[in-house]
Amino acid sequence: MSVVGIDIAKHSFDIATVQANGKHRTKGKLANDPAGFEALQ
């Protein structure tokens, strides 16, 4: 099982995963607009 975190801010979606050592790693950043929302889906 993978854990994915999504931080929704005014201007962007930040996507992060949890590594085996417990630290997180940012995997991507999308614009908080219709195009970014489509990419997130």
N, C-alpha and C positions, 0 to 999 in steps of 0.2 A: 504494500500500500504506500502511496506517495502523499505527502502533505504539500498543498499549494496554498500560498497566501496571496491575496489580492488586496492592495491598498488603493482605494478609490479616492482621489483628491480632485480638487477643482479643475486642474488642467491635465491630469494624467492618471492612468492605471499603472501601478507598479506590481509586477508579478515576481514572486520569490518562492524558492523551494527550500526544504530543510535537508541538510546533508547528514550523513551517517554520524559525523562527529558532533552533531547538535547545532552547528552554526547554520546560518541561512545564507543563501546565495541569490542575488537578484538575477532573474532570467530574462526579464524584458520590461520595456516601458512603452506604453501606448498612449496616444493622445486621447483625452476625454472628450471625444466628439463622435458623430455617427460612424465615421470610418474606423476609429479605434474600437468602438463597441462591436462592429461587425468582425473585426480581426479577433477580438476576445472570444466571440462565440465560436 
